[in-house]
Amino acid sequence: MVTIVLLVASAVMLGFAGWATWDGHRHMLRAEAAARQAREHANAAQAHANHARAAADRAVAAADALHTTTKEN
């Protein structure tokens, strides 16, 4: 009888340990996916910022060229 109780208790403990391991792994995978998505969003934001900076630089160059041309006339 004691052996059966010990076997059942061991099975319950192993089941709980297995569940806790699986649950921890699941949370880790979700965290990794969230981190990957955050990196992708940061990279996209950086690309947009670079594009905006290039457009601003072109606008400044065009304004300077227009100012220089108008000043000479």
N, C-alpha and C positions, 0 to 999 in steps of 0.2 A: 504493500500500500504506500509506504513511504517512497519507494522507488518511483512509483507512478506519479506521485505528487511532485517529486524532484524533476522527473522528465517533463511534466507539463509546465512547471515553473521555468525550466531551462528553455523549453520551446517558446514560451511567452516572452522571455527575456531576449532570446535570439530574434524573434519576430519583431519586437520593439526596436532592437538595435538595427536590424535590416531596414525597417521603415525609416528610422531616424537617418540612416546613411543615405537612403534613396531620397528622402526629403531634402537633406542638406545638399546633395548633388543637384537636385532639381532647382533649388534656390541659386546655387552657384551658376548653373547654366543660364538662368534668367538674368542674373547680374552681368554675366559676360555678354549676353545679347544686348542688354541695355547699354553697356559700355561701348560695344561696337556701334550701336545706333548713334550714341552721343558723338563718337569720333567721326562718323559719316556726316552728321549734321555740322560739326565744327569744320570739317574739311569743305563742305559746301558753303558755309558762311565765309570762310577764308577766300574761296574762289570768287564769291560775289563781291567781297571787299576789294580784292585785287582788280576785278573788272571795273568797279566803281572808281577806284583810284586811277586806273589807266584812262577812263573817260574824263575824269576831272583834270588830269594832266593834259590831255588833248584839248580840253576846253580852255585851260589857262594858256596854252601855247597859241591857240587860235585867237584868243582875246589879245594876247601880246602882239601877235602879228598884225591884227587889225589896228591896234593902237599905234604901232610903229608906222604902218602904212598911212594912217590918217594924219599922224603927226608930221610926216614928211611932206604931205600935200598941203 
